[in-house]
Amino acid sequence: MPLIAAEVEGPVSSITAAGDGAEIVVMGVTVVVDKNLIERRKIRTPTASLTIAQLVDPTSFPGRTAAGFVGGTVIARGNYDKTSNRLIVKFQPIPSDEGDLPFEEFPAIEIEPAENLMLGEITANAGGALTINGVSIRRLPANEQRMPGGPVLNDFGFEVKPGTIAPGTPGSAEGYFSSTDNAFFAHTLTIDGDAVLTTLDPQLSITRAQGRNRGAEYDLELRGGFTQSHINPGTTNQDIQVFRVDEINGVTETRFLGRPRVTILAGDFGRWRFSARLTAGAAPYDKAPTHVVVENRSPGASTAKAKEDDVEIIKE
């Protein structure tokens, strides 16, 4: 019997290990999570890829009493099996009897304890302990492997020293609110204003990575920033290069896609943007990549980090 592409988004009622995979119950739907998602990093929180063991880990997150991700929010994309009445989240070939029925070729699990946002301005800064809109912001520990908290970033995607952020600076926090602690636990904390960078060494960031499949073509939209500590006065360009990353027969391969448009700005930063419609080739190059690497190969930027990121595939 053919499968049918399906997606659910809602609260997690339960999550348990099942063989070498897992099962999640969300809004009455049983979601079967296959272990083959791990190799392609498609079991994710906003800041980490998960193993099955991490997905089913019952340890409570900071500020929460619920077991692991129970009570949290999950987005599950896969194919509904009408025989078993389950949503199967697994990479698999299109069934021979699928016909014209839609089939999900990019199954994924996106999960987090809650999906909350605090957006406003920094209302206080006590030695790097920040509040936004008067609410205490606590960064999740970096060693919380299921959803580690990251450093405070500016809008170019670079780490800043929290103690140098002035009250009144626009800021946003992503994570979840704890009524028990009366605090917002953030995995991502971003400001839009001046603050001292933790390092001026050549750096590169990716702030957006999206792809869209269009049959014989695919679109790729990437954006990011770079620091300019390595740039000689009068330099008007940077040799930033974009590569797609694919796994072919168990071997990771990279393919050059092009160079983005670069904008040199006054001050410490610049921006880059790669926007292209590319002709699809033979598999796996017949679809937008799910992973990319961006490198700055400019003279003087030899220490620039080669930045990599997963690509969000946008559907029509």
C-alpha positions in Angstrom: 0.0 0.0 0.0 1.4 3.4 -0.9 2.4 5.9 1.8 1.3 9.5 2.0 3.4 12.5 2.9 2.3 13.9 6.2 3.4 16.4 8.9 2.3 17.0 12.5 3.3 19.8 14.8 2.2 19.8 18.4 2.8 18.9 22.1 4.7 15.7 23.0 2.5 13.4 25.1 5.1 10.7 25.4 8.5 9.6 24.0 10.0 6.2 24.3 12.7 4.0 22.9 11.4 1.4 20.4 14.0 -1.1 19.2 16.9 0.9 17.8 14.6 3.9 17.2 12.0 5.8 19.1 8.2 6.5 19.2 6.7 9.9 19.9 3.0 10.4 20.6 1.8 13.9 19.5 -1.8 14.9 19.3 -2.8 11.2 19.3 -0.5 10.3 16.4 2.2 7.8 16.9 5.4 8.9 15.2 8.0 6.2 14.5 11.5 7.7 14.5 14.0 5.6 12.5 17.7 5.5 13.5 18.7 6.3 9.9 17.9 9.9 10.6 21.0 10.2 12.8 23.5 9.9 9.9 21.9 12.9 8.1 21.5 14.9 11.3 17.7 15.1 10.9 16.8 14.6 14.6 17.3 18.2 15.8 16.7 20.8 18.4 17.5 24.4 17.5 21.1 24.0 18.5 22.1 20.3 18.2 21.6 17.1 16.3 20.4 14.2 18.5 21.1 10.6 18.9 18.1 8.3 19.8 19.5 8.0 23.3 19.4 11.8 23.7 15.9 12.0 22.1 14.4 9.7 24.7 16.6 10.9 27.7 14.1 11.6 30.6 16.4 14.0 32.3 14.5 17.3 32.9 15.8 20.4 31.3 16.8 23.4 33.5 13.8 25.1 35.0 11.5 22.2 34.0 10.2 19.2 35.9 8.8 17.2 32.9 10.8 14.2 31.7 13.0 15.3 28.8 11.0 16.6 25.8 7.6 15.5 27.2 5.3 18.4 27.1 7.5 20.1 24.5 6.9 20.9 20.9 7.7 18.6 18.0 7.5 18.9 14.2 7.5 15.5 12.6 7.7 15.2 8.8 7.5 11.8 7.1 5.0 9.4 5.4 1.8 8.1 7.0 1.4 4.4 6.7 -2.4 3.6 6.6 -1.7 0.0 7.3 -0.1 0.5 10.6 -1.7 3.9 11.3 1.6 5.5 12.1 3.7 8.4 10.8 7.0 6.9 9.7 9.9 9.3 9.8 12.6 7.5 7.8 14.7 8.0 4.7 13.5 5.4 2.2 12.9 5.0 -1.6 9.6 6.0 -3.1 7.4 2.9 -3.2 6.9 1.4 -6.6 3.1 1.7 -6.2 3.2 5.3 -4.9 1.7 6.7 -8.2 0.9 10.4 -8.0 0.5 10.5 -4.3 2.9 13.0 -2.6 5.9 11.4 -0.9 8.1 13.0 1.8 11.7 12.7 0.6 13.1 14.8 3.4 11.8 13.3 6.7 12.9 15.1 9.9 12.2 15.5 13.6 12.5 19.0 15.1 11.9 19.1 18.8 12.4 21.4 21.8 11.1 21.7 25.4 9.0 24.7 24.2 9.1 27.2 21.4 9.1 30.6 23.1 10.5 34.0 22.0 11.4 37.1 24.0 11.8 40.1 21.8 12.4 43.7 23.0 15.4 45.5 24.5 18.0 44.8 27.1 16.5 46.4 30.2 19.3 45.6 32.6 22.9 44.3 32.5 24.4 43.2 35.8 27.9 42.1 34.9 26.7 40.2 31.9 23.5 38.9 33.5 20.8 40.3 31.1 17.1 41.0 31.2 14.9 41.6 28.3 11.6 43.4 28.9 12.4 43.1 32.6 12.6 39.3 32.4 15.7 37.5 33.6 17.5 35.7 30.8 19.5 32.6 31.6 21.5 30.9 28.9 21.2 27.2 28.8 24.5 25.4 29.7 26.8 24.7 26.8 27.2 21.2 28.1 23.5 20.5 27.8 24.1 18.3 24.7 20.4 18.0 23.7 20.0 21.7 23.3 23.2 23.6 24.3 23.1 27.3 25.0 25.3 29.3 22.7 27.1 32.6 23.2 25.5 36.0 22.9 25.7 37.0 19.2 25.4 40.3 17.3 23.2 40.5 14.2 26.2 39.6 12.1 26.4 36.2 13.8 29.5 36.9 16.0 30.1 36.3 19.7 30.1 39.4 21.9 31.1 39.9 25.5 27.8 40.1 27.5 29.1 42.6 30.0 29.7 45.2 27.2 26.0 45.2 26.0 24.4 48.6 26.9 20.9 48.7 28.3 18.5 49.9 25.6 20.1 47.7 23.0 17.5 45.7 21.0 17.7 42.0 21.8 15.9 38.7 21.4 16.0 35.3 23.2 14.8 32.0 21.9 14.1 29.1 24.2 11.5 28.6 26.9 10.1 30.3 29.9 10.1 28.7 33.4 7.3 29.8 35.7 9.1 27.9 38.5 12.2 30.0 38.2 10.4 33.1 36.7 13.1 33.2 34.1 13.6 32.7 30.4 16.1 29.9 29.5 17.7 30.8 26.2 19.5 28.6 23.7 20.0 31.6 21.4 20.5 35.2 22.5 21.0 37.9 19.9 21.5 41.7 20.0 21.2 44.3 17.3 23.7 46.9 18.4 27.3 47.6 19.5 29.2 45.4 21.8 32.8 44.2 22.1 33.6 41.0 20.2 35.2 38.1 22.1 37.8 38.0 19.3 38.6 40.1 16.2 40.3 37.2 14.5 39.0 36.6 10.9 35.6 35.0 11.3 32.8 33.9 9.1 29.1 33.2 9.9 26.0 31.8 8.4 22.8 33.5 9.5 20.4 31.9 6.9 20.5 28.7 4.9 17.5 27.7 2.9 16.9 25.6 -0.2 13.9 25.1 -2.5 13.5 22.2 -5.0 12.0 23.1 -8.4 12.1 19.9 -10.5 15.0 20.3 -12.9 16.4 23.2 -10.8 16.8 24.2 -7.2 17.2 27.5 -5.4 19.7 28.1 -2.6 19.7 31.2 -0.4 22.5 31.7 2.1 23.5 34.8 4.1 26.1 35.6 6.7 28.7 38.0 7.9 32.5 38.3 8.2 34.9 40.2 10.4 37.3 42.6 8.7 40.3 42.5 11.0 42.3 40.9 8.2 41.3 43.2 5.4 43.8 45.7 4.0 42.7 49.3 3.6 41.0 49.8 0.3 40.0 46.2 -0.2 36.6 46.0 -1.8 36.0 42.2 -2.0 36.6 38.9 -0.3 37.1 35.4 -1.8 34.3 33.7 0.0 33.3 30.3 -1.5 30.2 28.1 -1.1 30.3 24.3 -1.2 27.5 21.7 -0.9 28.2 18.6 1.1 26.7 15.2 0.2 27.1 11.7 1.4 27.6 9.3 -1.6 27.9 5.6 -0.8 29.1 6.4 2.7 31.7 8.9 1.5 31.3 12.6 2.2 31.9 14.8 -0.9 32.0 18.5 -1.4 31.2 20.4 -4.6 31.9 24.0 -5.3 28.7 26.0 -6.0 30.0 29.6 -6.4 31.0 32.8 -4.8 28.5 35.1 -2.9 28.0 38.8 -3.3 30.1 40.6 -0.7 29.4 43.9 0.9 32.2 45.7 2.8 30.8 47.9 5.5 32.3 50.6 7.7 33.6 49.3 10.9 34.4 45.7 11.9 32.0 43.8 9.7 30.9 42.9 6.3 28.0 40.9 4.9 27.8 38.2 2.2 24.8 36.7 0.3 24.6 33.8 -2.0 21.3 33.6 -4.0 21.2 31.2 -7.0 19.0 29.0 -9.0 21.1 26.0 -10.0 20.5 23.3 -12.6 19.9 19.9 -11.0 22.2 17.0 -12.1 22.3 13.4 -11.4 21.5 12.2 -7.8 22.3 13.4 -5.2 22.8 16.7 -7.1 19.2 16.6 -8.4 18.0 18.4 -5.3 19.0 21.3 -3.0 21.8 20.3 -0.6 20.8 19.6 3.0 24.3 20.7 4.2 26.7 23.4 3.1 30.2 24.7 3.9 31.2 28.3 3.4 34.9 29.3 3.5 36.8 32.6 3.3 39.9 32.0 1.2 40.9 35.6 1.0 44.6 36.6 1.5 45.1 37.2 5.2 42.0 35.2 6.2 43.8 31.9 6.4 42.6 31.5 10.0 39.0 32.2 9.1 36.7 29.4 10.3 35.2 27.3 7.6 31.6 27.6 8.6 29.1 24.8 8.0 25.4 24.6 8.5 22.3 22.5 7.7 20.0 23.8 5.0 16.3 24.2 5.7 14.4 22.9 2.7 11.4 25.1 2.0 8.4 23.5 0.3 6.1 25.2 -2.2 
